[in-house]
Amino acid sequence: MFEPLNWPVKCFLSPNLSTETTATNRRRSRAKFTEDQLKILVNAFNQKPYPGYATKKRLASEINTEESRIQIWFQNRRARHRFQKRSEPEEDLKSSQDEDHHEEKIRSREDRRCRTSYTSSQLHTLIEAFMKNPYPGIDSREQLAKEIGVPESRVQIWFQNRRSRFHVQRKREPDEALEQRQDQGQDP
């Protein structure tokens, strides 16, 4: 498992977006599971490596932790499982890939979490926070979550999606400006 580096996050955004780390911009502490908790998680993983939302909620209450921690544990476990499978002979790899693909087909819409809808006031608060800092730490996300009344994990996902959308828009801007210049050059 890779340990995240605690380096300051820097990226090239517009000048009015602050990306400096602050005291409130820290990472969440690493989840530590007991042997009993791990047995429960490994057993659940062996039965179904892609559990539904209800299963993750049940496991979270069973081992007394947050659903988001269970979700991350399963993501990490699947990644480790795929990595270990790569080191096996090709025949085993091919069969495991077929099983993974089959497992994905079995998952239904019922297993998914419902889409989170935000009110205009919630969106306004999130956008304001994004303009101040597109990479908020756990403290900032928890404070925002409490303020707008949604789980912190949903705030984290909103920021991930918003950063992605922001970067896509930034990539399109030079293309659109070039097209406008070309259009202006063609029309006298």
C-alpha positions in Angstrom: 0.0 0.0 0.0 1.4 3.4 -0.9 1.6 6.1 1.8 0.4 9.5 0.7 3.0 12.2 0.8 2.2 15.2 2.8 3.6 17.7 0.4 1.8 21.0 -0.3 -0.5 20.6 -3.3 0.4 23.1 -6.0 -1.2 23.4 -9.4 -1.6 26.0 -12.1 -5.0 27.6 -11.6 -6.2 31.1 -12.0 -4.4 33.6 -9.7 -7.5 34.2 -7.6 -7.6 30.5 -6.5 -5.4 29.8 -3.5 -3.7 26.4 -3.5 -1.4 27.0 -0.5 -1.9 24.5 2.3 -3.0 25.9 5.7 -3.5 24.5 9.1 -7.0 23.5 8.2 -5.9 21.8 5.0 -4.8 18.5 6.4 -5.3 14.9 5.4 -7.7 12.6 7.1 -5.9 10.2 9.5 -5.3 6.7 8.2 -7.9 4.1 9.2 -6.6 1.3 11.4 -8.6 -1.9 11.6 -8.4 -4.6 14.2 -7.8 -8.2 13.3 -11.5 -9.0 13.9 -12.6 -6.1 11.7 -10.2 -7.2 9.0 -11.5 -10.8 9.1 -15.0 -9.4 8.5 -13.9 -7.2 5.7 -11.8 -9.9 4.0 -14.6 -12.4 4.2 -17.0 -9.8 2.7 -14.5 -9.1 -0.1 -14.1 -12.8 -0.9 -17.8 -13.1 -1.3 -18.3 -9.9 -3.3 -15.4 -7.6 -4.2 -17.9 -4.9 -5.5 -20.4 -4.5 -2.6 -23.4 -2.4 -2.9 -24.1 0.7 -0.8 -26.4 -1.3 1.5 -23.7 -3.9 2.1 -21.1 -1.2 2.8 -23.5 0.5 5.3 -24.1 -2.8 7.0 -20.4 -3.5 7.3 -19.7 0.0 8.6 -22.2 -0.5 11.4 -20.9 -4.0 12.1 -17.3 -2.9 12.6 -18.2 0.5 14.0 -16.7 2.9 11.3 -17.9 5.2 8.5 -19.2 3.8 5.2 -16.7 6.0 3.3 -13.8 4.1 5.1 -15.3 0.8 4.0 -15.6 2.1 0.4 -11.9 3.1 0.4 -10.9 -0.2 1.9 -12.6 -2.1 -0.8 -11.1 0.1 -3.5 -7.6 -0.4 -2.1 -8.2 -4.2 -1.7 -9.4 -4.5 -5.3 -6.4 -2.6 -6.5 -4.0 -4.8 -4.5 -5.9 -7.9 -5.7 -5.5 -6.9 -9.4 -1.8 -6.1 -8.8 -1.2 -9.6 -7.2 -3.1 -11.3 -10.1 -0.7 -9.6 -12.6 2.2 -11.5 -11.2 0.5 -14.8 -11.8 0.8 -16.8 -15.1 -1.1 -15.4 -18.1 -3.8 -18.1 -18.0 -4.8 -17.2 -14.4 -4.7 -13.5 -15.3 -7.1 -14.0 -18.3 -9.6 -16.0 -16.2 -9.5 -13.5 -13.4 -10.1 -10.6 -15.8 -13.2 -12.5 -17.2 -14.4 -13.0 -13.6 -14.0 -9.3 -12.8 -15.8 -8.3 -16.0 -18.6 -10.7 -15.2 -18.8 -9.3 -11.6 -19.3 -5.8 -13.0 -22.1 -6.9 -15.2 -23.9 -8.4 -12.2 -23.9 -5.2 -10.3 -27.3 -3.5 -10.7 -28.5 0.1 -10.3 -30.1 -0.9 -6.9 -26.6 -1.4 -5.5 -25.6 2.2 -6.2 -25.8 5.2 -3.9 -28.6 7.6 -4.8 -27.3 10.7 -6.7 -26.9 13.6 -4.3 -29.0 16.6 -5.3 -27.9 20.0 -4.1 -30.1 23.1 -3.5 -29.1 26.4 -5.0 -27.9 27.7 -1.6 -25.8 24.6 -1.0 -24.3 25.0 -4.5 -23.6 28.6 -3.8 -21.7 27.7 -0.6 -19.7 24.9 -2.3 -18.8 27.2 -5.2 -17.6 30.0 -2.9 -15.5 27.5 -1.0 -14.1 26.1 -4.3 -13.1 29.6 -5.4 -11.2 30.1 -2.1 -9.5 26.7 -2.2 -10.1 23.9 -4.7 -8.2 21.4 -2.5 -9.8 21.7 1.0 -8.5 19.5 3.8 -10.6 17.2 5.9 -11.4 20.0 8.5 -12.7 22.3 5.8 -14.8 19.6 4.2 -16.3 18.5 7.5 -17.2 22.1 8.3 -18.8 22.6 4.8 -20.6 19.3 5.2 -22.1 20.4 8.5 -22.9 23.8 7.1 -24.9 22.5 4.1 -26.2 19.4 5.8 -24.7 16.6 3.6 -22.1 13.9 4.5 -18.4 14.8 4.2 -17.8 12.1 1.6 -20.3 13.8 -0.7 -18.5 17.1 -0.3 -15.2 15.4 -1.1 -16.7 13.9 -4.3 -18.3 17.3 -5.3 -14.8 18.9 -5.1 -13.2 16.1 -7.1 -15.9 16.5 -9.8 -15.6 20.3 -9.8 -11.8 20.2 -10.1 -12.2 17.8 -13.0 -14.7 20.0 -14.7 -12.6 23.1 -14.1 -9.6 21.5 -15.7 -11.6 20.4 -18.7 -12.9 23.9 -19.1 -9.4 25.3 -18.9 -8.2 23.0 -21.6 -11.1 24.1 -23.9 -10.5 27.8 -23.5 -7.3 28.0 -25.7 -9.1 25.9 -28.4 -12.1 28.2 -28.3 -10.0 31.3 -28.5 -8.1 29.9 -31.4 -11.3 29.1 -33.2 -12.6 32.7 -32.6 -9.4 34.1 -34.0 -9.7 31.9 -37.1 -13.3 32.9 -37.6 -12.4 36.6 -37.3 -9.6 36.2 -39.8 -11.9 34.6 -42.3 -14.6 37.3 -42.0 -13.3 40.7 -43.1 
